[in-house]
Amino acid sequence: MLTAVELALEAGAPTKTHILNLLHRLVDGKPMDTPPIKAPQALTLTTEPQANVERYDALRKTREARRHLIF
C-alpha cells in the first residue's frame, strides 16, 4: 500500500482511484511503466478547444422547452 501511495504522489495524482489502480497493478504484477505513445502528426492538436457556454445554455433551453411540451 505504501508503494502505491508513493507512486501516486510521484505521479502528482494522489487520488483514491489512482492509488487503488496502482495497488491492483502491483498485486497483479502488471507493468507499471508504459512506453510513451507517439501520435502521428495528423493527430496533433492544432487549435486549442474552447468552452462554449452559450451552446450549452441553448441545449438546456431546448431540453427544457421539450419537457414543458410533454408534461
mmCIF file as Biopython writes it, N, C-alpha, C and O atoms, coordinates in Angstrom:
data_model
#
loop_
_atom_site.group_PDB
_atom_site.id
_atom_site.type_symbol
_atom_site.label_atom_id
_atom_site.label_alt_id
_atom_site.label_comp_id
_atom_site.label_asym_id
_atom_site.label_entity_id
_atom_site.label_seq_id
_atom_site.pdbx_PDB_ins_code
_atom_site.Cartn_x
_atom_site.Cartn_y
_atom_site.Cartn_z
_atom_site.occupancy
_atom_site.B_iso_or_equiv
_atom_site.auth_seq_id
_atom_site.auth_asym_id
_atom_site.pdbx_PDB_model_num
ATOM 1   N N  . MET A ? 1  ? 0.837   -1.181 0.000   1.0 0.0 1  A 1 
ATOM 2   C CA . MET A ? 1  ? 0.000   0.000  0.000   1.0 0.0 1  A 1 
ATOM 3   C C  . MET A ? 1  ? 0.878   1.239  0.000   1.0 0.0 1  A 1 
ATOM 4   O O  . MET A ? 1  ? 0.607   2.200  -0.720  1.0 0.0 1  A 1 
ATOM 5   N N  . LEU A ? 2  ? 1.920   1.217  0.800   1.0 0.0 2  A 1 
ATOM 6   C CA . LEU A ? 2  ? 2.818   2.369  0.881   1.0 0.0 2  A 1 
ATOM 7   C C  . LEU A ? 2  ? 3.462   2.660  -0.472  1.0 0.0 2  A 1 
ATOM 8   O O  . LEU A ? 2  ? 3.602   3.822  -0.855  1.0 0.0 2  A 1 
ATOM 9   N N  . THR A ? 3  ? 3.848   1.625  -1.185  1.0 0.0 3  A 1 
ATOM 10  C CA . THR A ? 3  ? 4.455   1.802  -2.503  1.0 0.0 3  A 1 
ATOM 11  C C  . THR A ? 3  ? 3.465   2.442  -3.465  1.0 0.0 3  A 1 
ATOM 12  O O  . THR A ? 3  ? 3.847   3.320  -4.239  1.0 0.0 3  A 1 
ATOM 13  N N  . ALA A ? 4  ? 2.210   2.026  -3.435  1.0 0.0 4  A 1 
ATOM 14  C CA . ALA A ? 4  ? 1.182   2.594  -4.307  1.0 0.0 4  A 1 
ATOM 15  C C  . ALA A ? 4  ? 0.980   4.075  -4.002  1.0 0.0 4  A 1 
ATOM 16  O O  . ALA A ? 4  ? 0.832   4.885  -4.918  1.0 0.0 4  A 1 
ATOM 17  N N  . VAL A ? 5  ? 0.972   4.429  -2.728  1.0 0.0 5  A 1 
ATOM 18  C CA . VAL A ? 5  ? 0.812   5.829  -2.334  1.0 0.0 5  A 1 
ATOM 19  C C  . VAL A ? 5  ? 2.016   6.648  -2.800  1.0 0.0 5  A 1 
ATOM 20  O O  . VAL A ? 5  ? 1.852   7.752  -3.320  1.0 0.0 5  A 1 
ATOM 21  N N  . GLU A ? 6  ? 3.211   6.119  -2.617  1.0 0.0 6  A 1 
ATOM 22  C CA . GLU A ? 6  ? 4.414   6.819  -3.052  1.0 0.0 6  A 1 
ATOM 23  C C  . GLU A ? 6  ? 4.421   7.035  -4.564  1.0 0.0 6  A 1 
ATOM 24  O O  . GLU A ? 6  ? 4.779   8.112  -5.040  1.0 0.0 6  A 1 
ATOM 25  N N  . LEU A ? 7  ? 4.024   6.011  -5.314  1.0 0.0 7  A 1 
ATOM 26  C CA . LEU A ? 7  ? 3.964   6.143  -6.771  1.0 0.0 7  A 1 
ATOM 27  C C  . LEU A ? 7  ? 2.930   7.179  -7.200  1.0 0.0 7  A 1 
ATOM 28  O O  . LEU A ? 7  ? 3.160   7.941  -8.139  1.0 0.0 7  A 1 
ATOM 29  N N  . ALA A ? 8  ? 1.800   7.206  -6.517  1.0 0.0 8  A 1 
ATOM 30  C CA . ALA A ? 8  ? 0.763   8.185  -6.838  1.0 0.0 8  A 1 
ATOM 31  C C  . ALA A ? 8  ? 1.242   9.601  -6.537  1.0 0.0 8  A 1 
ATOM 32  O O  . ALA A ? 8  ? 0.973   10.528 -7.301  1.0 0.0 8  A 1 
ATOM 33  N N  . LEU A ? 9  ? 1.948   9.765  -5.429  1.0 0.0 9  A 1 
ATOM 34  C CA . LEU A ? 9  ? 2.485   11.081 -5.096  1.0 0.0 9  A 1 
ATOM 35  C C  . LEU A ? 9  ? 3.529   11.529 -6.115  1.0 0.0 9  A 1 
ATOM 36  O O  . LEU A ? 9  ? 3.561   12.697 -6.502  1.0 0.0 9  A 1 
ATOM 37  N N  . GLU A ? 10 ? 4.384   10.599 -6.551  1.0 0.0 10 A 1 
ATOM 38  C CA . GLU A ? 10 ? 5.391   10.919 -7.556  1.0 0.0 10 A 1 
ATOM 39  C C  . GLU A ? 10 ? 4.741   11.320 -8.879  1.0 0.0 10 A 1 
ATOM 40  O O  . GLU A ? 10 ? 5.245   12.196 -9.581  1.0 0.0 10 A 1 
ATOM 41  N N  . ALA A ? 11 ? 3.633   10.685 -9.213  1.0 0.0 11 A 1 
ATOM 42  C CA . ALA A ? 11 ? 2.933   10.983 -10.460 1.0 0.0 11 A 1 
ATOM 43  C C  . ALA A ? 11 ? 2.134   12.279 -10.367 1.0 0.0 11 A 1 
ATOM 44  O O  . ALA A ? 11 ? 1.669   12.796 -11.383 1.0 0.0 11 A 1 
ATOM 45  N N  . GLY A ? 12 ? 1.973   12.805 -9.155  1.0 0.0 12 A 1 
ATOM 46  C CA . GLY A ? 12 ? 1.207   14.038 -8.967  1.0 0.0 12 A 1 
ATOM 47  C C  . GLY A ? 12 ? -0.296  13.809 -8.992  1.0 0.0 12 A 1 
ATOM 48  O O  . GLY A ? 12 ? -1.068  14.738 -9.227  1.0 0.0 12 A 1 
ATOM 49  N N  . ALA A ? 13 ? -0.709  12.569 -8.750  1.0 0.0 13 A 1 
ATOM 50  C CA . ALA A ? 13 ? -2.139  12.241 -8.756  1.0 0.0 13 A 1 
ATOM 51  C C  . ALA A ? 13 ? -2.492  11.401 -7.543  1.0 0.0 13 A 1 
ATOM 52  O O  . ALA A ? 13 ? -2.831  10.226 -7.686  1.0 0.0 13 A 1 
ATOM 53  N N  . PRO A ? 14 ? -2.419  11.984 -6.343  1.0 0.0 14 A 1 
ATOM 54  C CA . PRO A ? 14 ? -2.685  11.198 -5.133  1.0 0.0 14 A 1 
ATOM 55  C C  . PRO A ? 14 ? -4.177  11.048 -4.829  1.0 0.0 14 A 1 
ATOM 56  O O  . PRO A ? 14 ? -4.634  11.417 -3.747  1.0 0.0 14 A 1 
ATOM 57  N N  . THR A ? 15 ? -4.928  10.508 -5.784  1.0 0.0 15 A 1 
ATOM 58  C CA . THR A ? 15 ? -6.352  10.277 -5.556  1.0 0.0 15 A 1 
ATOM 59  C C  . THR A ? 15 ? -6.581  8.821  -5.157  1.0 0.0 15 A 1 
ATOM 60  O O  . THR A ? 15 ? -5.757  7.948  -5.430  1.0 0.0 15 A 1 
ATOM 61  N N  . LYS A ? 16 ? -7.700  8.585  -4.514  1.0 0.0 16 A 1 
ATOM 62  C CA . LYS A ? 16 ? -8.029  7.230  -4.071  1.0 0.0 16 A 1 
ATOM 63  C C  . LYS A ? 16 ? -8.089  6.273  -5.261  1.0 0.0 16 A 1 
ATOM 64  O O  . LYS A ? 16 ? -7.588  5.151  -5.191  1.0 0.0 16 A 1 
ATOM 65  N N  . THR A ? 17 ? -8.701  6.722  -6.344  1.0 0.0 17 A 1 
ATOM 66  C CA . THR A ? 17 ? -8.842  5.878  -7.529  1.0 0.0 17 A 1 
ATOM 67  C C  . THR A ? 17 ? -7.483  5.510  -8.107  1.0 0.0 17 A 1 
ATOM 68  O O  . THR A ? 17 ? -7.245  4.356  -8.463  1.0 0.0 17 A 1 
ATOM 69  N N  . HIS A ? 18 ? -6.599  6.490  -8.200  1.0 0.0 18 A 1 
ATOM 70  C CA . HIS A ? 18 ? -5.268  6.238  -8.762  1.0 0.0 18 A 1 
ATOM 71  C C  . HIS A ? 18 ? -4.463  5.296  -7.864  1.0 0.0 18 A 1 
ATOM 72  O O  . HIS A ? 18 ? -3.771  4.402  -8.353  1.0 0.0 18 A 1 
ATOM 73  N N  . ILE A ? 19 ? -4.556  5.498  -6.573  1.0 0.0 19 A 1 
ATOM 74  C CA . ILE A ? 19 ? -3.828  4.642  -5.628  1.0 0.0 19 A 1 
ATOM 75  C C  . ILE A ? 19 ? -4.346  3.207  -5.718  1.0 0.0 19 A 1 
ATOM 76  O O  . ILE A ? 19 ? -3.552  2.266  -5.733  1.0 0.0 19 A 1 
ATOM 77  N N  . LEU A ? 20 ? -5.655  3.029  -5.778  1.0 0.0 20 A 1 
ATOM 78  C CA . LEU A ? 20 ? -6.217  1.681  -5.898  1.0 0.0 20 A 1 
ATOM 79  C C  . LEU A ? 20 ? -5.798  1.030  -7.215  1.0 0.0 20 A 1 
ATOM 80  O O  . LEU A ? 20 ? -5.504  -0.165 -7.251  1.0 0.0 20 A 1 
ATOM 81  N N  . ASN A ? 21 ? -5.771  1.814  -8.298  1.0 0.0 21 A 1 
ATOM 82  C CA . ASN A ? 21 ? -5.331  1.283  -9.580  1.0 0.0 21 A 1 
ATOM 83  C C  . ASN A ? 21 ? -3.884  0.810  -9.486  1.0 0.0 21 A 1 
ATOM 84  O O  . ASN A ? 21 ? -3.555  -0.285 -9.942  1.0 0.0 21 A 1 
ATOM 85  N N  . LEU A ? 22 ? -3.018  1.635  -8.894  1.0 0.0 22 A 1 
ATOM 86  C CA . LEU A ? 22 ? -1.615  1.258  -8.734  1.0 0.0 22 A 1 
ATOM 87  C C  . LEU A ? 22 ? -1.470  0.026  -7.841  1.0 0.0 22 A 1 
ATOM 88  O O  . LEU A ? 22 ? -0.650  -0.851 -8.112  1.0 0.0 22 A 1 
ATOM 89  N N  . LEU A ? 23 ? -2.256  -0.032 -6.794  1.0 0.0 23 A 1 
ATOM 90  C CA . LEU A ? 23 ? -2.204  -1.181 -5.890  1.0 0.0 23 A 1 
ATOM 91  C C  . LEU A ? 23 ? -2.589  -2.474 -6.613  1.0 0.0 23 A 1 
ATOM 92  O O  . LEU A ? 23 ? -1.944  -3.508 -6.439  1.0 0.0 23 A 1 
ATOM 93  N N  . HIS A ? 24 ? -3.635  -2.402 -7.417  1.0 0.0 24 A 1 
ATOM 94  C CA . HIS A ? 24 ? -4.039  -3.585 -8.188  1.0 0.0 24 A 1 
ATOM 95  C C  . HIS A ? 24 ? -2.947  -3.996 -9.177  1.0 0.0 24 A 1 
ATOM 96  O O  . HIS A ? 24 ? -2.699  -5.187 -9.368  1.0 0.0 24 A 1 
ATOM 97  N N  . ARG A ? 25 ? -2.303  -3.028 -9.796  1.0 0.0 25 A 1 
ATOM 98  C CA . ARG A ? 25 ? -1.227  -3.348 -10.730 1.0 0.0 25 A 1 
ATOM 99  C C  . ARG A ? 25 ? -0.053  -4.008 -10.007 1.0 0.0 25 A 1 
ATOM 100 O O  . ARG A ? 25 ? 0.561   -4.943 -10.521 1.0 0.0 25 A 1 
ATOM 101 N N  . LEU A ? 26 ? 0.247   -3.514 -8.820  1.0 0.0 26 A 1 
ATOM 102 C CA . LEU A ? 26 ? 1.343   -4.110 -8.049  1.0 0.0 26 A 1 
ATOM 103 C C  . LEU A ? 26 ? 1.011   -5.540 -7.639  1.0 0.0 26 A 1 
ATOM 104 O O  . LEU A ? 26 ? 1.859   -6.428 -7.726  1.0 0.0 26 A 1 
ATOM 105 N N  . VAL A ? 27 ? -0.206  -5.759 -7.197  1.0 0.0 27 A 1 
ATOM 106 C CA . VAL A ? 27 ? -0.620  -7.084 -6.745  1.0 0.0 27 A 1 
ATOM 107 C C  . VAL A ? 27 ? -0.686  -8.060 -7.925  1.0 0.0 27 A 1 
ATOM 108 O O  . VAL A ? 27 ? -0.280  -9.215 -7.804  1.0 0.0 27 A 1 
ATOM 109 N N  . ASP A ? 28 ? -1.198  -7.589 -9.062  1.0 0.0 28 A 1 
ATOM 110 C CA . ASP A ? 28 ? -1.351  -8.444 -10.240 1.0 0.0 28 A 1 
ATOM 111 C C  . ASP A ? 28 ? -0.042  -8.649 -10.996 1.0 0.0 28 A 1 
ATOM 112 O O  . ASP A ? 28 ? 0.037   -9.506 -11.876 1.0 0.0 28 A 1 
ATOM 113 N N  . GLY A ? 29 ? 0.978   -7.873 -10.662 1.0 0.0 29 A 1 
ATOM 114 C CA . GLY A ? 29 ? 2.262   -7.989 -11.349 1.0 0.0 29 A 1 
ATOM 115 C C  . GLY A ? 29 ? 2.269   -7.368 -12.732 1.0 0.0 29 A 1 
ATOM 116 O O  . GLY A ? 29 ? 3.115   -7.705 -13.560 1.0 0.0 29 A 1 
ATOM 117 N N  . LYS A ? 30 ? 1.331   -6.461 -12.990 1.0 0.0 30 A 1 
ATOM 118 C CA . LYS A ? 30 ? 1.280   -5.792 -14.290 1.0 0.0 30 A 1 
ATOM 119 C C  . LYS A ? 30 ? 2.363   -4.726 -14.355 1.0 0.0 30 A 1 
ATOM 120 O O  . LYS A ? 30 ? 2.740   -4.167 -13.325 1.0 0.0 30 A 1 
ATOM 121 N N  . PRO A ? 31 ? 2.870   -4.434 -15.553 1.0 0.0 31 A 1 
ATOM 122 C CA . PRO A ? 31 ? 3.922   -3.420 -15.674 1.0 0.0 31 A 1 
ATOM 123 C C  . PRO A ? 31 ? 3.431   -2.043 -15.242 1.0 0.0 31 A 1 
ATOM 124 O O  . PRO A ? 31 ? 2.318   -1.630 -15.572 1.0 0.0 31 A 1 
ATOM 125 N N  . MET A ? 32 ? 4.276   -1.349 -14.506 1.0 0.0 32 A 1 
ATOM 126 C CA . MET A ? 32 ? 3.912   -0.021 -14.005 1.0 0.0 32 A 1 
ATOM 127 C C  . MET A ? 32 ? 4.240   1.073  -15.018 1.0 0.0 32 A 1 
ATOM 128 O O  . MET A ? 32 ? 3.536   2.080  -15.105 1.0 0.0 32 A 1 
ATOM 129 N N  . ASP A ? 33 ? 5.297   0.872  -15.773 1.0 0.0 33 A 1 
ATOM 130 C CA . ASP A ? 33 ? 5.707   1.879  -16.745 1.0 0.0 33 A 1 
ATOM 131 C C  . ASP A ? 33 ? 5.276   1.437  -18.133 1.0 0.0 33 A 1 
ATOM 132 O O  . ASP A ? 33 ? 5.558   0.318  -18.560 1.0 0.0 33 A 1 
ATOM 133 N N  . THR A ? 34 ? 4.605   2.312  -18.812 1.0 0.0 34 A 1 
ATOM 134 C CA . THR A ? 34 ? 4.225   2.021  -20.183 1.0 0.0 34 A 1 
ATOM 135 C C  . THR A ? 34 ? 5.003   2.942  -21.100 1.0 0.0 34 A 1 
ATOM 136 O O  . THR A ? 34 ? 5.259   4.092  -20.743 1.0 0.0 34 A 1 
ATOM 137 N N  . PRO A ? 35 ? 5.380   2.467  -22.264 1.0 0.0 35 A 1 
ATOM 138 C CA . PRO A ? 35 ? 6.133   3.322  -23.171 1.0 0.0 35 A 1 
ATOM 139 C C  . PRO A ? 35 ? 5.271   4.484  -23.664 1.0 0.0 35 A 1 
ATOM 140 O O  . PRO A ? 35 ? 4.061   4.331  -23.833 1.0 0.0 35 A 1 
ATOM 141 N N  . PRO A ? 36 ? 5.883   5.631  -23.892 1.0 0.0 36 A 1 
ATOM 142 C CA . PRO A ? 36 ? 5.092   6.773  -24.376 1.0 0.0 36 A 1 
ATOM 143 C C  . PRO A ? 36 ? 4.553   6.483  -25.786 1.0 0.0 36 A 1 
ATOM 144 O O  . PRO A ? 36 ? 5.197   5.817  -26.596 1.0 0.0 36 A 1 
ATOM 145 N N  . ILE A ? 37 ? 3.382   6.994  -26.039 1.0 0.0 37 A 1 
ATOM 146 C CA . ILE A ? 37 ? 2.753   6.814  -27.343 1.0 0.0 37 A 1 
ATOM 147 C C  . ILE A ? 37 ? 3.111   8.010  -28.211 1.0 0.0 37 A 1 
ATOM 148 O O  . ILE A ? 37 ? 2.922   9.161  -27.816 1.0 0.0 37 A 1 
ATOM 149 N N  . LYS A ? 38 ? 3.622   7.724  -29.383 1.0 0.0 38 A 1 
ATOM 150 C CA . LYS A ? 38 ? 3.952   8.793  -30.327 1.0 0.0 38 A 1 
ATOM 151 C C  . LYS A ? 38 ? 2.830   8.868  -31.350 1.0 0.0 38 A 1 
ATOM 152 O O  . LYS A ? 38 ? 2.687   7.989  -32.199 1.0 0.0 38 A 1 
ATOM 153 N N  . ALA A ? 39 ? 2.046   9.916  -31.258 1.0 0.0 39 A 1 
ATOM 154 C CA . ALA A ? 39 ? 0.916   10.087 -32.170 1.0 0.0 39 A 1 
ATOM 155 C C  . ALA A ? 39 ? 1.403   10.610 -33.514 1.0 0.0 39 A 1 
ATOM 156 O O  . ALA A ? 39 ? 2.346   11.399 -33.578 1.0 0.0 39 A 1 
ATOM 157 N N  . PRO A ? 40 ? 0.760   10.168 -34.582 1.0 0.0 40 A 1 
ATOM 158 C CA . PRO A ? 40 ? 1.123   10.700 -35.896 1.0 0.0 40 A 1 
ATOM 159 C C  . PRO A ? 40 ? 0.825   12.196 -35.970 1.0 0.0 40 A 1 
ATOM 160 O O  . PRO A ? 40 ? -0.023  12.700 -35.234 1.0 0.0 40 A 1 
ATOM 161 N N  . GLN A ? 41 ? 1.508   12.891 -36.842 1.0 0.0 41 A 1 
ATOM 162 C CA . GLN A ? 41 ? 1.321   14.333 -36.979 1.0 0.0 41 A 1 
ATOM 163 C C  . GLN A ? 41 ? -0.126  14.681 -37.302 1.0 0.0 41 A 1 
ATOM 164 O O  . GLN A ? 41 ? -0.606  15.748 -36.920 1.0 0.0 41 A 1 
ATOM 165 N N  . ALA A ? 42 ? -0.821  13.796 -37.998 1.0 0.0 42 A 1 
ATOM 166 C CA . ALA A ? 42 ? -2.214  14.065 -38.356 1.0 0.0 42 A 1 
ATOM 167 C C  . ALA A ? 42 ? -3.101  14.176 -37.119 1.0 0.0 42 A 1 
ATOM 168 O O  . ALA A ? 42 ? -4.165  14.790 -37.180 1.0 0.0 42 A 1 
ATOM 169 N N  . LEU A ? 43 ? -2.683  13.595 -36.008 1.0 0.0 43 A 1 
ATOM 170 C CA . LEU A ? 43 ? -3.481  13.635 -34.783 1.0 0.0 43 A 1 
ATOM 171 C C  . LEU A ? 43 ? -3.058  14.740 -33.832 1.0 0.0 43 A 1 
ATOM 172 O O  . LEU A ? 43 ? -3.579  14.828 -32.720 1.0 0.0 43 A 1 
ATOM 173 N N  . THR A ? 44 ? -2.129  15.580 -34.245 1.0 0.0 44 A 1 
ATOM 174 C CA . THR A ? 44 ? -1.646  16.659 -33.387 1.0 0.0 44 A 1 
ATOM 175 C C  . THR A ? 44 ? -2.711  17.748 -33.277 1.0 0.0 44 A 1 
ATOM 176 O O  . THR A ? 44 ? -3.307  18.148 -34.277 1.0 0.0 44 A 1 
ATOM 177 N N  . LEU A ? 45 ? -2.942  18.216 -32.071 1.0 0.0 45 A 1 
ATOM 178 C CA . LEU A ? 45 ? -3.919  19.263 -31.822 1.0 0.0 45 A 1 
ATOM 179 C C  . LEU A ? 45 ? -3.381  20.588 -32.340 1.0 0.0 45 A 1 
ATOM 180 O O  . LEU A ? 45 ? -2.327  21.043 -31.896 1.0 0.0 45 A 1 
ATOM 181 N N  . THR A ? 46 ? -4.089  21.210 -33.270 1.0 0.0 46 A 1 
ATOM 182 C CA . THR A ? 46 ? -3.622  22.476 -33.838 1.0 0.0 46 A 1 
ATOM 183 C C  . THR A ? 46 ? -4.343  23.671 -33.240 1.0 0.0 46 A 1 
ATOM 184 O O  . THR A ? 46 ? -3.758  24.744 -33.097 1.0 0.0 46 A 1 
ATOM 185 N N  . THR A ? 47 ? -5.612  23.491 -32.887 1.0 0.0 47 A 1 
ATOM 186 C CA . THR A ? 47 ? -6.386  24.576 -32.282 1.0 0.0 47 A 1 
ATOM 187 C C  . THR A ? 47 ? -6.878  24.111 -30.924 1.0 0.0 47 A 1 
ATOM 188 O O  . THR A ? 47 ? -7.551  23.086 -30.816 1.0 0.0 47 A 1 
ATOM 189 N N  . GLU A ? 48 ? -6.544  24.859 -29.898 1.0 0.0 48 A 1 
ATOM 190 C CA . GLU A ? 48 ? -6.962  24.520 -28.538 1.0 0.0 48 A 1 
ATOM 191 C C  . GLU A ? 48 ? -8.475  24.666 -28.422 1.0 0.0 48 A 1 
ATOM 192 O O  . GLU A ? 48 ? -9.014  25.708 -28.795 1.0 0.0 48 A 1 
ATOM 193 N N  . PRO A ? 49 ? -9.186  23.638 -27.909 1.0 0.0 49 A 1 
ATOM 194 C CA . PRO A ? 49 ? -10.635 23.748 -27.764 1.0 0.0 49 A 1 
ATOM 195 C C  . PRO A ? 49 ? -11.009 24.800 -26.731 1.0 0.0 49 A 1 
ATOM 196 O O  . PRO A ? 49 ? -10.301 25.010 -25.746 1.0 0.0 49 A 1 
ATOM 197 N N  . GLN A ? 50 ? -12.125 25.449 -26.974 1.0 0.0 50 A 1 
ATOM 198 C CA . GLN A ? 50 ? -12.589 26.482 -26.055 1.0 0.0 50 A 1 
ATOM 199 C C  . GLN A ? 50 ? -13.988 26.122 -25.558 1.0 0.0 50 A 1 
ATOM 200 O O  . GLN A ? 50 ? -14.790 25.526 -26.276 1.0 0.0 50 A 1 
ATOM 201 N N  . ALA A ? 51 ? -14.249 26.493 -24.335 1.0 0.0 51 A 1 
ATOM 202 C CA . ALA A ? 51 ? -15.570 26.246 -23.773 1.0 0.0 51 A 1 
ATOM 203 C C  . ALA A ? 51 ? -16.593 27.131 -24.480 1.0 0.0 51 A 1 
ATOM 204 O O  . ALA A ? 51 ? -16.329 28.299 -24.766 1.0 0.0 51 A 1 
ATOM 205 N N  . ASN A ? 52 ? -17.745 26.566 -24.752 1.0 0.0 52 A 1 
ATOM 206 C CA . ASN A ? 52 ? -18.810 27.320 -25.407 1.0 0.0 52 A 1 
ATOM 207 C C  . ASN A ? 52 ? -20.044 27.228 -24.530 1.0 0.0 52 A 1 
ATOM 208 O O  . ASN A ? 52 ? -20.918 26.388 -24.749 1.0 0.0 52 A 1 
ATOM 209 N N  . VAL A ? 53 ? -20.105 28.094 -23.544 1.0 0.0 53 A 1 
ATOM 210 C CA . VAL A ? 53 ? -21.211 28.033 -22.589 1.0 0.0 53 A 1 
ATOM 211 C C  . VAL A ? 53 ? -22.524 28.456 -23.227 1.0 0.0 53 A 1 
ATOM 212 O O  . VAL A ? 53 ? -23.590 28.036 -22.777 1.0 0.0 53 A 1 
ATOM 213 N N  . GLU A ? 54 ? -22.465 29.281 -24.269 1.0 0.0 54 A 1 
ATOM 214 C CA . GLU A ? 54 ? -23.705 29.684 -24.940 1.0 0.0 54 A 1 
ATOM 215 C C  . GLU A ? 54 ? -24.360 28.482 -25.612 1.0 0.0 54 A 1 
ATOM 216 O O  . GLU A ? 54 ? -25.586 28.362 -25.600 1.0 0.0 54 A 1 
ATOM 217 N N  . ARG A ? 55 ? -23.557 27.586 -26.202 1.0 0.0 55 A 1 
ATOM 218 C CA . ARG A ? 55 ? -24.113 26.383 -26.815 1.0 0.0 55 A 1 
ATOM 219 C C  . ARG A ? 55 ? -24.755 25.506 -25.742 1.0 0.0 55 A 1 
ATOM 220 O O  . ARG A ? 55 ? -25.841 24.962 -25.942 1.0 0.0 55 A 1 
ATOM 221 N N  . TYR A ? 56 ? -24.081 25.376 -24.613 1.0 0.0 56 A 1 
ATOM 222 C CA . TYR A ? 56 ? -24.623 24.581 -23.510 1.0 0.0 56 A 1 
ATOM 223 C C  . TYR A ? 56 ? -25.955 25.160 -23.034 1.0 0.0 56 A 1 
ATOM 224 O O  . TYR A ? 56 ? -26.918 24.422 -22.823 1.0 0.0 56 A 1 
ATOM 225 N N  . ASP A ? 57 ? -26.007 26.473 -22.868 1.0 0.0 57 A 1 
ATOM 226 C CA . ASP A ? 57 ? -27.248 27.111 -22.435 1.0 0.0 57 A 1 
ATOM 227 C C  . ASP A ? 57 ? -28.356 26.903 -23.455 1.0 0.0 57 A 1 
ATOM 228 O O  . ASP A ? 57 ? -29.508 26.685 -23.082 1.0 0.0 57 A 1 
ATOM 229 N N  . ALA A ? 58 ? -28.018 26.970 -24.746 1.0 0.0 58 A 1 
ATOM 230 C CA . ALA A ? 58 ? -29.020 26.756 -25.796 1.0 0.0 58 A 1 
ATOM 231 C C  . ALA A ? 58 ? -29.552 25.330 -25.739 1.0 0.0 58 A 1 
ATOM 232 O O  . ALA A ? 58 ? -30.751 25.108 -25.906 1.0 0.0 58 A 1 
ATOM 233 N N  . LEU A ? 59 ? -28.668 24.360 -25.504 1.0 0.0 59 A 1 
ATOM 234 C CA . LEU A ? 59 ? -29.110 22.974 -25.400 1.0 0.0 59 A 1 
ATOM 235 C C  . LEU A ? 59 ? -30.015 22.772 -24.185 1.0 0.0 59 A 1 
ATOM 236 O O  . LEU A ? 59 ? -30.996 22.032 -24.250 1.0 0.0 59 A 1 
ATOM 237 N N  . ARG A ? 60 ? -29.681 23.425 -23.093 1.0 0.0 60 A 1 
ATOM 238 C CA . ARG A ? 60 ? -30.525 23.312 -21.897 1.0 0.0 60 A 1 
ATOM 239 C C  . ARG A ? 60 ? -31.904 23.895 -22.158 1.0 0.0 60 A 1 
ATOM 240 O O  . ARG A ? 60 ? -32.910 23.306 -21.765 1.0 0.0 60 A 1 
ATOM 241 N N  . LYS A ? 61 ? -31.961 25.053 -22.823 1.0 0.0 61 A 1 
ATOM 242 C CA . LYS A ? 61 ? -33.254 25.694 -23.103 1.0 0.0 61 A 1 
ATOM 243 C C  . LYS A ? 61 ? -34.099 24.817 -24.007 1.0 0.0 61 A 1 
ATOM 244 O O  . LYS A ? 61 ? -35.311 24.715 -23.819 1.0 0.0 61 A 1 
ATOM 245 N N  . THR A ? 62 ? -33.460 24.175 -25.001 1.0 0.0 62 A 1 
ATOM 246 C CA . THR A ? 62 ? -34.182 23.284 -25.898 1.0 0.0 62 A 1 
ATOM 247 C C  . THR A ? 62 ? -34.759 22.112 -25.122 1.0 0.0 62 A 1 
ATOM 248 O O  . THR A ? 62 ? -35.909 21.725 -25.330 1.0 0.0 62 A 1 
ATOM 249 N N  . ARG A ? 63 ? -33.965 21.554 -24.237 1.0 0.0 63 A 1 
ATOM 250 C CA . ARG A ? 63 ? -34.429 20.413 -23.446 1.0 0.0 63 A 1 
ATOM 251 C C  . ARG A ? 63 ? -35.572 20.825 -22.519 1.0 0.0 63 A 1 
ATOM 252 O O  . ARG A ? 63 ? -36.548 20.090 -22.367 1.0 0.0 63 A 1 
ATOM 253 N N  . GLU A ? 64 ? -35.449 22.000 -21.901 1.0 0.0 64 A 1 
ATOM 254 C CA . GLU A ? 64 ? -36.498 22.468 -21.002 1.0 0.0 64 A 1 
ATOM 255 C C  . GLU A ? 64 ? -37.783 22.728 -21.777 1.0 0.0 64 A 1 
ATOM 256 O O  . GLU A ? 64 ? -38.877 22.463 -21.280 1.0 0.0 64 A 1 
ATOM 257 N N  . ALA A ? 65 ? -37.649 23.248 -22.997 1.0 0.0 65 A 1 
ATOM 258 C CA . ALA A ? 65 ? -38.836 23.513 -23.816 1.0 0.0 65 A 1 
ATOM 259 C C  . ALA A ? 65 ? -39.516 22.203 -24.176 1.0 0.0 65 A 1 
ATOM 260 O O  . ALA A ? 65 ? -40.744 22.125 -24.166 1.0 0.0 65 A 1 
ATOM 261 N N  . ARG A ? 66 ? -38.744 21.176 -24.493 1.0 0.0 66 A 1 
ATOM 262 C CA . ARG A ? 66 ? -39.328 19.869 -24.818 1.0 0.0 66 A 1 
ATOM 263 C C  . ARG A ? 66 ? -40.033 19.280 -23.607 1.0 0.0 66 A 1 
ATOM 264 O O  . ARG A ? 66 ? -41.095 18.671 -23.736 1.0 0.0 66 A 1 
ATOM 265 N N  . ARG A ? 67 ? -39.446 19.460 -22.433 1.0 0.0 67 A 1 
ATOM 266 C CA . ARG A ? 67 ? -40.039 18.913 -21.221 1.0 0.0 67 A 1 
ATOM 267 C C  . ARG A ? 67 ? -41.394 19.557 -20.944 1.0 0.0 67 A 1 
ATOM 268 O O  . ARG A ? 67 ? -42.323 18.885 -20.495 1.0 0.0 67 A 1 
ATOM 269 N N  . HIS A ? 68 ? -41.508 20.865 -21.211 1.0 0.0 68 A 1 
ATOM 270 C CA . HIS A ? 68 ? -42.774 21.555 -20.981 1.0 0.0 68 A 1 
ATOM 271 C C  . HIS A ? 68 ? -43.848 21.114 -21.971 1.0 0.0 68 A 1 
ATOM 272 O O  . HIS A ? 68 ? -45.035 21.110 -21.644 1.0 0.0 68 A 1 
ATOM 273 N N  . LEU A ? 69 ? -43.433 20.745 -23.179 1.0 0.0 69 A 1 
ATOM 274 C CA . LEU A ? 69 ? -44.393 20.266 -24.169 1.0 0.0 69 A 1 
ATOM 275 C C  . LEU A ? 69 ? -44.948 18.899 -23.811 1.0 0.0 69 A 1 
ATOM 276 O O  . LEU A ? 69 ? -46.113 18.601 -24.074 1.0 0.0 69 A 1 
ATOM 277 N N  . ILE A ? 70 ? -44.098 18.064 -23.206 1.0 0.0 70 A 1 
ATOM 278 C CA . ILE A ? 70 ? -44.501 16.701 -22.861 1.0 0.0 70 A 1 
ATOM 279 C C  . ILE A ? 70 ? -45.437 16.692 -21.664 1.0 0.0 70 A 1 
ATOM 280 O O  . ILE A ? 70 ? -46.409 15.936 -21.646 1.0 0.0 70 A 1 
ATOM 281 N N  . PHE A ? 71 ? -45.165 17.508 -20.681 1.0 0.0 71 A 1 
ATOM 282 C CA . PHE A ? 71 ? -45.944 17.470 -19.444 1.0 0.0 71 A 1 
ATOM 283 C C  . PHE A ? 71 ? -47.014 18.487 -19.425 1.0 0.0 71 A 1 
ATOM 284 O O  . PHE A ? 71 ? -47.759 18.582 -18.449 1.0 0.0 71 A 1 
#
